[in-house]
Amino acid sequence: MTRHIILGNGKLTALFDSSYLMRELYYPLSVDNHLHAGRMGFLTKSGFHWLHDLSPSISYETDTLISKATVELDGEKINVRDTIDLAYPILVRKVDLKEGRLFFAWDLHINGTEYGDTALYDPSTRSIIHYKRDRWFLFSCGVRPYQYATGYKETGNLVGTWKDCEDGELSNNPIAQGNVDSAVSYEVNESLTCWLVAGRSYKDVVKLNEYVQERDPNKIMDRTSNYWKAWLTKAKHQEIKRSLLIIASHWQDNGAIPASLDTDIMRFNRDTYNYVWPRDAAFAVVAMALTGYEDLSKKFFNFAKPLLFRGFMFQKYTIDGYWGSTWHPWTEKYLPIQEDETALMIYALWVHFSVFKDVDFIKDLYRPGIKAAADFLCSYLNEDGVHVLPSYDLWEERFGVHFFTTAAVIAGLTSASRFASFFGEDSLALKYESVAESLKKGLDQMWVGDHFARSVMDGKVDPTVDSSTVIGSLLAYPISDPKVRINRETVERKLTVNGGIARYESDYYLKEDERPNAWFITTLWVAQELIAEGRIEEAKKYIEWVERNSLKTGVIPEQITPSGNYPSVSPLVWSHAELIRTYYYLKNGFKTYL
């Protein structure tokens, strides 16, 4: 199910689905999802109810990373508020329940697997603890539970201890090992505030548990709310604040930016979007830089610096900095890469530097990073010098020479030329600029009358109308070039689906009928070009479409079907980055910084 809420501080991250069932829990980085389901239930005069069965109303509190779920039960409103502390791996949950019994059921798959876990009740801390090796999770409400239980799940006929909650009574079984879960109940009168802390050892979680009690969990929630409101003071426009917060929730403590932490996509190919794609990350960095958030951008570049290999970036990386899974074959005579990702990293660095002018930060990245990557781009060319060598396209579907890839390389080399000029290496600047100009001739050859062809594969032009030519042309051509406008018009004419823009003609990915799905990033690219052309009112219609078709919580998915379903990940960092960039251009005018 689509994720409607994300909370995170770079050390602990949690996501909730549309019924406010907690589905993901990451610690200390988003390497593994430790959670199968985090359930909450109520025993009231009308019987037992799971929160996720009551169709709660879900929202974020304004300008904060505090989420809220509200239901009406027995004529009374029940409010649930959650947040993750601004600094420590602490999730605080406050429940307003006039009278009744409150149940929490934790079904963990620590380190992403269901075996070898231990669940126990610890009387010294009055808490439920789950652990495996160096991953420990302690849950407490600061008072003695009414009852608790640990037990087995997904084994034989055993469903899980959470099922025992439904009769209102728990067994008080104190410990279980293997494929296990836990449940705990509390008597409530008006409200109860609880917390989940994470650490690498029993000592760690006990210390954090004591910290929460000393500081008061309600005050921790208040200070977290105040922190995020203060953090948003750099944001000049209300429309982008939720997107800024959602991107910040994804940003990991080591600087990594996962594309999406929604694990529901695993149902398709047993893999997720929980990787760092340099392309997605580059656009996120640009968005954050344009809005003044320097520290997050710098953390990402420091994360990425050691990843450059012989001048290029690999397709994607794990959150802890290793090469990610891939389907690109290593048996071709060309590298199994997407060349635009290397180029866009240089471009993102140039935008960052143009905004912040931090020479000391850039100098350490110049020779080992910028020059090495630019030299690779200059070498990875066809013999004619006007085409890049084949690589995989940004959609990760086809191998060839692509319009967007070439445009990204032009932007990367132009950025490298600007850096070389700044550092006084004029001959090097001329070299990078010269190669970029030659590649523009190759792009001109991809003009097919009323739009840019998306690719050349095996020497044959693929004239399919593709929305990536919109953002590509903005990176490589001046807006005054009539081909840019004509291409945009063709993209709108051919790819509009229910007011949004599809990726390309006959896109098959996750479609539910004969029509392709509209994507949020592609729709915003068209809006950005319309802003560049001065067609502001037309651009606003696309922005309004994005906002109207996003989730009510402000979360923006990857795509939407013609019937209004969300078949892929949500949230998608890139979608939020493009909304931020679009609003920035709307308020400040379009600018590529090239």
URJO-V999308 format. One record per backbone hydrogen bond with DSSP energy under -1.0 kcal/mol. NH is the residue of the N-H (numbers start at 1). CO is the residue of the C=O. E is the energy in kcal/mol with one decimal. If there is no record, write none. Layout:
{{NH CO E} {NH CO E}}
This chain:
{{4 16 -2.0} {5 16 -1.6} {7 14 -2.7} {9 12 -1.5} {13 26 -1.9} {14 7 -2.8} {15 24 -1.7} {16 5 -2.1} {17 21 -2.2} {20 17 -1.9} {22 38 -1.5} {23 15 -2.6} {24 15 -1.5} {26 13 -2.9} {31 29 -1.4} {34 25 -2.9} {36 107 -2.8} {37 107 -1.8} {38 22 -2.1} {39 105 -2.5} {41 103 -2.4} {42 49 -3.1} {43 101 -2.8} {44 47 -2.5} {47 44 -2.1} {49 42 -2.6} {51 40 -3.0} {53 50 -1.2} {54 51 -1.8} {57 70 -2.8} {59 68 -2.2} {61 66 -2.9} {64 61 -1.6} {67 82 -2.4} {68 59 -2.8} {69 80 -2.4} {70 57 -2.1} {71 78 -2.0} {73 76 -3.2} {76 73 -1.9} {78 71 -3.2} {79 96 -1.1} {80 69 -2.6} {81 94 -2.7} {82 67 -2.0} {83 92 -1.9} {85 90 -2.7} {90 88 -2.5} {91 196 -3.1} {92 83 -2.7} {93 194 -2.7} {94 81 -2.5} {95 192 -2.9} {96 79 -2.9} {97 190 -1.0} {100 188 -1.6} {101 43 -2.2} {102 186 -3.1} {103 41 -2.8} {104 184 -2.6} {105 39 -2.1} {106 182 -1.7} {107 37 -2.3} {109 34 -2.8} {112 109 -2.0} {113 110 -1.3} {117 178 -1.8} {118 131 -1.9} {119 176 -2.6} {120 129 -2.4} {121 174 -2.6} {122 127 -3.0} {126 122 -1.1} {127 122 -1.7} {128 139 -2.3} {129 120 -2.7} {130 137 -2.6} {131 118 -2.2} {132 135 -1.9} {135 132 -1.8} {136 199 -2.7} {137 130 -2.8} {138 197 -2.4} {139 128 -3.1} {140 195 -2.3} {146 185 -2.8} {149 183 -2.2} {151 181 -2.0} {153 179 -2.1} {158 155 -2.3} {163 160 -1.5} {164 161 -1.4} {165 162 -1.1} {166 163 -1.3} {167 164 -1.1} {168 165 -2.2} {172 148 -2.8} {176 119 -2.3} {178 117 -3.0} {180 178 -1.1} {181 151 -1.8} {182 106 -1.9} {183 149 -2.5} {184 104 -2.0} {185 147 -2.8} {186 102 -2.3} {188 100 -3.0} {190 97 -1.3} {191 189 -1.3} {192 95 -2.1} {194 93 -3.5} {195 140 -2.7} {196 91 -2.5} {197 138 -2.6} {198 89 -1.8} {199 136 -2.1} {205 201 -2.0} {206 202 -2.3} {207 203 -2.2} {208 204 -2.2} {209 205 -2.4} {210 206 -2.2} {211 207 -2.1} {212 208 -2.5} {213 209 -1.9} {214 210 -2.4} {215 211 -2.7} {216 212 -1.9} {220 216 -1.8} {221 217 -2.1} {222 218 -2.0} {223 219 -2.8} {224 220 -1.9} {225 221 -2.1} {226 222 -2.4} {227 223 -2.2} {228 224 -2.1} {229 225 -1.8} {230 226 -2.1} {231 227 -2.8} {232 228 -1.6} {233 230 -1.7} {235 232 -1.5} {240 237 -1.4} {241 238 -1.3} {244 240 -2.4} {245 241 -2.2} {246 242 -2.4} {247 243 -2.4} {248 244 -2.4} {249 245 -1.9} {250 246 -1.1} {251 247 -1.6} {252 256 -2.9} {253 10 -2.3} {255 252 -2.3} {259 275 -2.2} {260 273 -1.2} {266 263 -2.1} {267 264 -1.6} {268 265 -2.0} {270 266 -2.4} {275 273 -2.6} {276 317 -3.3} {281 277 -2.8} {282 278 -2.2} {283 279 -1.8} {284 280 -1.9} {285 281 -2.8} {286 282 -2.3} {287 283 -2.2} {288 284 -2.4} {289 285 -2.7} {290 286 -2.7} {291 287 -1.1} {292 289 -1.8} {293 288 -2.8} {294 292 -1.4} {297 293 -1.1} {298 294 -2.4} {299 295 -2.2} {300 296 -1.8} {301 297 -2.3} {302 298 -2.1} {303 299 -1.7} {304 300 -2.5} {305 301 -1.9} {307 304 -1.9} {309 312 -2.7} {312 309 -2.0} {317 276 -1.8} {318 322 -3.2} {321 318 -2.1} {324 316 -2.8} {337 335 -2.0} {341 338 -2.0} {343 339 -1.7} {344 340 -2.8} {345 341 -1.2} {346 342 -1.1} {347 343 -2.0} {348 344 -2.8} {349 345 -1.9} {350 346 -2.1} {351 347 -2.3} {352 348 -2.5} {353 349 -2.7} {354 350 -2.6} {355 351 -1.8} {356 352 -2.5} {357 353 -2.6} {359 357 -1.3} {362 358 -1.9} {363 359 -2.5} {365 362 -1.6} {366 362 -1.2} {369 365 -1.2} {370 365 -2.2} {371 366 -3.0} {373 369 -2.4} {374 370 -2.6} {375 371 -2.8} {376 372 -1.8} {377 373 -2.4} {378 374 -2.2} {379 375 -1.3} {380 376 -1.7} {381 379 -1.6} {382 387 -3.1} {385 382 -1.8} {389 380 -1.7} {391 400 -2.5} {392 337 -2.0} {393 398 -1.9} {396 393 -1.9} {400 391 -2.3} {401 456 -2.8} {403 454 -2.8} {406 402 -2.5} {407 403 -2.6} {408 404 -2.7} {409 405 -2.3} {410 406 -2.3} {411 407 -2.3} {412 408 -2.6} {413 409 -2.9} {414 410 -2.5} {415 411 -2.1} {416 412 -2.3} {417 413 -2.3} {418 414 -1.9} {419 415 -2.2} {420 416 -2.7} {421 417 -2.3} {422 418 -2.1} {423 419 -2.1} {424 421 -1.5} {425 420 -2.9} {426 424 -1.2} {429 425 -2.3} {430 426 -2.4} {431 427 -1.8} {432 428 -2.4} {433 429 -2.3} {434 430 -2.5} {435 431 -2.2} {436 432 -2.0} {437 433 -2.3} {438 434 -2.0} {439 435 -2.1} {440 436 -1.3} {443 439 -1.7} {444 440 -2.2} {445 441 -1.2} {446 443 -1.8} {447 444 -1.4} {448 451 -2.7} {453 446 -3.5} {454 462 -1.2} {455 462 -1.2} {456 401 -2.6} {457 460 -2.7} {460 457 -1.8} {462 455 -3.1} {467 503 -3.3} {469 466 -1.8} {470 467 -1.9} {472 468 -2.2} {473 469 -2.2} {474 470 -1.5} {475 471 -1.3} {476 472 -1.4} {477 473 -2.7} {481 478 -2.0} {484 481 -1.4} {486 482 -2.6} {487 483 -2.5} {488 484 -1.9} {489 485 -2.4} {490 486 -2.0} {491 487 -2.4} {492 488 -2.4} {493 489 -2.3} {494 490 -2.6} {495 491 -2.5} {496 492 -1.1} {497 500 -2.9} {500 497 -2.1} {502 495 -2.5} {505 465 -1.7} {507 504 -1.4} {511 508 -1.6} {518 560 -1.6} {519 501 -2.3} {520 558 -1.5} {523 519 -1.4} {524 520 -1.9} {525 521 -1.8} {526 522 -1.6} {527 523 -1.7} {528 524 -2.4} {529 525 -2.2} {530 526 -2.3} {531 527 -2.0} {532 528 -2.2} {533 529 -2.2} {534 531 -1.2} {535 530 -2.8} {536 534 -1.3} {539 535 -1.9} {540 536 -2.5} {541 537 -1.2} {542 538 -1.0} {543 539 -2.0} {544 540 -2.8} {545 541 -1.8} {546 542 -2.3} {547 543 -2.3} {548 544 -2.5} {549 545 -1.9} {551 555 -2.5} {554 551 -2.1} {558 569 -1.8} {560 518 -2.5} {561 565 -2.7} {564 561 -2.1} {572 556 -2.2} {573 259 -2.5} {576 572 -1.6} {577 573 -2.5} {578 574 -2.3} {579 575 -1.7} {580 576 -2.2} {581 577 -2.5} {582 578 -2.5} {583 579 -2.4} {584 580 -2.3} {585 581 -2.4} {586 582 -2.3} {587 583 -2.1} {588 584 -2.5} {589 585 -2.4}}
